[in-house]
Amino acid sequence: MKYVVIYEKCANGWGAYVPDLQGLGVAGTTLDEVKQLIREAMDFHLESMREHGDPAPALHDYFLKEPKAKS
């Protein structure tokens, strides 16, 4: 499954979170660091859910919808 990851630049570095994986977020100094951290965090989070018998969260399409055409 592919999840949307939101990356945010701030004054002190970068952050990232996954809207469909509630509570999952990371912060770091560089974008490359944050990309690695979010991949590891997602893997750990989803593996833990599987081990506990929890289903993987459904993907939401709120970021993937086509814009409505203006009439």
TORBA-441390 format. One record per residue (C-alpha): x, y, z; residue in one letter. Coordinates in steps of 0.02 Angstrom, whole numbers, padded with zeros to 5 digits, always signed. Last residue first. Layout:
<kolzas>
X,Y,Z,a .
...
</kolzas>
This chain:
<kolzas>
-00955,+01282,-00733,s .
-00784,+01264,-00652,k .
-00714,+01088,-00663,a .
-00693,+00999,-00498,k .
-00515,+00961,-00451,p .
-00467,+00779,-00469,e .
-00459,+00688,-00304,k .
-00292,+00620,-00245,l .
-00266,+00719,-00085,f .
-00434,+00671,-00009,y .
-00417,+00493,-00073,d .
-00404,+00407,+00094,h .
-00307,+00247,+00107,l .
-00378,+00123,+00230,a .
-00278,+00091,+00387,p .
-00190,-00076,+00395,a .
-00293,-00199,+00496,p .
-00245,-00232,+00677,d .
-00189,-00407,+00722,g .
-00061,-00348,+00849,h .
+00086,-00406,+00743,e .
+00008,-00323,+00591,r .
-00010,-00156,+00682,m .
+00171,-00167,+00741,s .
+00230,-00199,+00563,e .
+00129,-00048,+00502,l .
+00207,+00068,+00631,h .
+00384,+00002,+00608,f .
+00376,+00017,+00418,d .
+00299,+00191,+00430,m .
+00431,+00249,+00555,a .
+00573,+00183,+00447,e .
+00506,+00269,+00291,r .
+00474,+00429,+00392,i .
+00651,+00429,+00461,l .
+00732,+00405,+00291,q .
+00634,+00547,+00211,k .
+00668,+00655,+00364,v .
+00856,+00630,+00349,e .
+00851,+00671,+00163,d .
+00749,+00828,+00198,l .
+00879,+00888,+00322,t .
+00877,+00932,+00508,t .
+00746,+00811,+00568,g .
+00567,+00787,+00621,a .
+00450,+00638,+00618,v .
+00264,+00605,+00622,g .
+00144,+00460,+00648,l .
-00002,+00500,+00764,g .
-00135,+00434,+00646,q .
-00069,+00338,+00498,l .
-00183,+00402,+00358,d .
-00119,+00581,+00372,p .
+00064,+00527,+00358,v .
+00183,+00653,+00434,y .
+00345,+00741,+00391,a .
+00454,+00875,+00468,g .
+00603,+00974,+00408,w .
+00736,+01089,+00477,g .
+00747,+01230,+00605,n .
+00649,+01369,+00517,a .
+00520,+01248,+00449,c .
+00500,+01145,+00290,k .
+00352,+01026,+00286,e .
+00339,+00856,+00204,y .
+00170,+00770,+00190,i .
+00174,+00584,+00154,v .
+00030,+00502,+00059,v .
+00021,+00315,+00087,y .
+00058,+00176,-00035,k .
+00000,+00000,+00000,m .
</kolzas>
